[in-house]
Structures are given as C-alpha cells and as structure tokens.
Amino acid sequence: MEKAGRGGDSAPRGPVLHIVVVGFHHKKGCQVEFSYPPLIPGDGHDSHTLPEEWKYLPFLALPDGAHNYQEDTVFFHLPPRNGNGATVYGISCYRQIEAKALKVRQADVTRETVQKSVCVLSKLPLYGLLQAKLQLITHAYFEEKDFSQISILKELYEHMNSSLGGTSLEGSQVYLGLSPRDLVLHFRHKVLILFKLILLEKKVLFYISPVNKLVGALMTLLSLFPGMLEHGLSDCSQYRPRKSMSEDAGLHERNPPADDFASVSAAPRLFLSVGQAHSRGPLCRTVYMDNCPLSK
C-alpha cells in the first residue's frame, strides 16, 4: 500500500483538496479506490476508508443509474470536515469501458463493463472551470486502459493547484460553462416562476436527464442571483453525527425531515430549498434524494 506522500503531509497550496477515483464493485457497491492526497492522513492512496462526514461521497460521485450513459458529469456538495470551514464542492466525471478492452483486468472485474468516476474536491465553487479540466484527464485516464496508472491523477492535482492558486471568485471564471440562453430555451417563461419560487423559499423538484444537463440548469438558475455562486453556497451542506437511537428520535421531533440528510448534491433528483437570508444573498441548500433514477 502506497503511503501518503508530499501532497498528504501539508495543506494544499490551491483550491483543490483531493483527487478521488470512485468505482463500482459488484459485491460492495460504490467505493473509493484512490485518493490523492489520502482522504484520511496516514492512510494509503488506495484506502477505502472514508471520513465520517463524507461517508456518502461514493454514491454522490457515482450516482445510481450511471450505467445508462457512456459518460456524464455531476456536481455535488460535501460538509466541512470536523465542522470547520465551508462547503466542499465536488465535480465528478464518470465513464464506462468494456472490460475486454482493458490491458490489465483485475480479479474483481466480473461484469462486461467497468464504471469509474474521477472526482475533484475543491474549496472554491469553480464548477465549469474544473469540469473542463477534469473531463480531459478522465478521458486520458480511461484511454490508458490500465487503472493502476495513477501518475496522471497526481499530476492533475499538482497542475490544478499551481494554475488556480491565485484564482479569485470575483471574476467571470465562476460562470464558465453556464448558459442562461439554454436555460430560457428549456424552461421559457417558467424561468421567472422558478426564480420567484426560490425567492419565496419554496422547495423545487428538478427532474432532468442526463445529469450534466440538470446540474447546468440548476447552477445557471442560481447564477441569476447576484453573489449566489460566489458566496451563497458556502453553508449549503450540513452533517449531524448521531450517537444513539434516542438522539435520532429526538432529532425527528425537533427538526423537519429535510434536515435529516447528511450530504447535499446536484444529482438526478433533488430538492432545492432556500433558507434564511444571507448577508450576501439567499442561503441555498440542495438535498440529494436517494434511490432516484437518472431517467424515466
């Protein structure tokens, strides 16, 4: 097992916290297969162990129904570690490849296709910018046809942090890849209805497939609110560890059901709710709904 190297011994120099590979195991389901730097300091890069706050990471990065598409992209959010800091922004590009095309086929590959997701965890909501870089690397990673070749992923981590180290949220890079024109063409006059529903703090259920169209529409809609992408999502994820059944029952009595979700995501189906007013705009929260298909 490879031990944590230089990247795992110090805080990242730029906005990228980790590069993660999530795969689908035929017996264990979705699991983390690689992380750089390791998600837990001191573990190896191939450790499957997850921080308690990020235990839903594999299911957010490789959502149910991913096998219906050759490739796709999903954005999601994770709560801060140890309750400190702000939201962690996740961008995941997943693909699938026929098992017979692999140069090195591991023993646990028993299905005809192999599904994996390459994920970037970032401190900044640079969705479109990180997606553009990640899609190229994901394609190159699959073209190797040998998933043990992880040097390209380590280089991605170093490159992103060196090139984005001085990136500011005040420029246009936050809006890269978002298209208000496509949003209006898709929803037409209902864009105004959606905009007003968010202002009124109503819950909205989005159902669009594939996922990259959904996350694009959702983030474009949020971008219509000044400062929302830059500052309004910093507190959009929550996590409450539960120590006993009695504590769990007490939470159900005191809090509405929506607060029971530990992680948030722009995934196949989601609730978008707006909380109390934020000093720099409304406070937005998107909640991932489990066991929802990508398409009807």
Phi, psi and omega in degrees: 000132183280132182273164181298133180262207184301323182293335182268354185265349182218164180292147180297144182284337182238200185283340185278125180271314184210152164250127187231140172247126178246131178237167178253118178263135187294341178252325186262350182080207181288134179208152176286128181253339182203142174212138179218121348298163180305142181298327176244117182306135180098338177280165175281165180293339181260016180288140177270355184290138182241147170299147182303321182292338184246030185292342178265005182308312182300323183282336176279322182284331179230078189291160178301135180093005181298335182291349180282351183228144180293323178202154180193173181226143178222142172255144177207170182234147176235149178288158178293152178286137176059021178074007182253146176087197184245184180305144172260127185263127182248135174235124186232128174247120181241149181219170172223152183220148178292136183298326182290344180275350182289139175284323178237111182253116182285162186294332183276002176274103184244352181259170183287335180234153178244127180248130177216155180231132174256127191233142174247129174253121189234154175275346183241144181279060180265062189303301185294320181295314179291325179297317181299318179289320184291324180298319179295316182290322178298318178298315180294323179297319179287329179293338175296330181058025177211101188284359174279350178278089187258001182299326181295330179286322177294321178295325178298316179300312181295318182294315182297317182289328178284324183276335183250010184302325182255018184291135178251151178275002184273347182270195183272356183296334179297330186262008180299129178090352179270140184229097175301329179298312179296325179297315181292321179295327182281311185262344181053231185293344181289348175301319179294324178295315179298318179300316181289324179299321179291320177298326180275005177061041177266158176273136182234131178258118177261138177221098182220143174223149357289178189294326183298330176289324180293310182294328176295316179294318182295312182291326177294319177298316179293330181291345178291342176270119182304127177081359183295308182293322183290319189229339188282347182258004186294338180239029190274357179240147182226153174210128178233105176293141181245133187258343183205163178293325180294321177294322179297317180294323179296323179294323179296327181285325186271334188239152174291159183303328184298334182283353182282344182286134184271340183224163182232154184198150164266091188232187188314311173232144182204157169259135175248114179234148181247125183271210183293160183300142179251152183297337181242022180134176180297152177268118187255142176222128175246130186245126181285131179262121183291155172057038178250129182288161178285332182213160179287000000 
